[in-house]
Amino acid sequence: MSARHDEERLADIVDAITAIRSHLTRGDLSDGLIFDAIRLRLIEIGGAVKLLDPELLASEPDIRWSDAAGMRDWLAHPYFDTSRAIVEATIEEDLPPLEAAVLQLEARLELSKQHTRNIQNRETNNSRGLGL
């Protein structure tokens, strides 16, 4: 997958985590609207994780990426009973390290892009200096 896609998906995850926090300022999971809004954002996170380059995910091995992707499937299918306790535990225990890992991946991708730009600039400058 392209780095551009990965950057977009990582941003989607950060946006979803931010939205979850925002929803929780309006109420808790006992409110059906809050629960549904957070459930949808967790589905978005899992969907984004599924589209990320596996090599990129492997660079953050402490995160159980397959669990995040699996959570999406579990929450998205209406024939499963969604436990508020599981969603609450996911928010409290899993989202903080996930967010930290995603921010690390974003920074890593940005450094890689910057490195590529620097190489391209050097090559351009070298070719100009040689009169090519």
ABEGO torsion letter per residue (X at the ends): XBAAAAAAAAAAAAAAAAAAAAAAAAEBAABAAAAAAAAAAAAAAAAAAAABBAAAAAABAABBAAAAAAAAAAAABAABBBBAAAAAAAAAAAAAAAAAAAAAAAAAAAAAAAAAAAAAAAAAAAAAAAGX
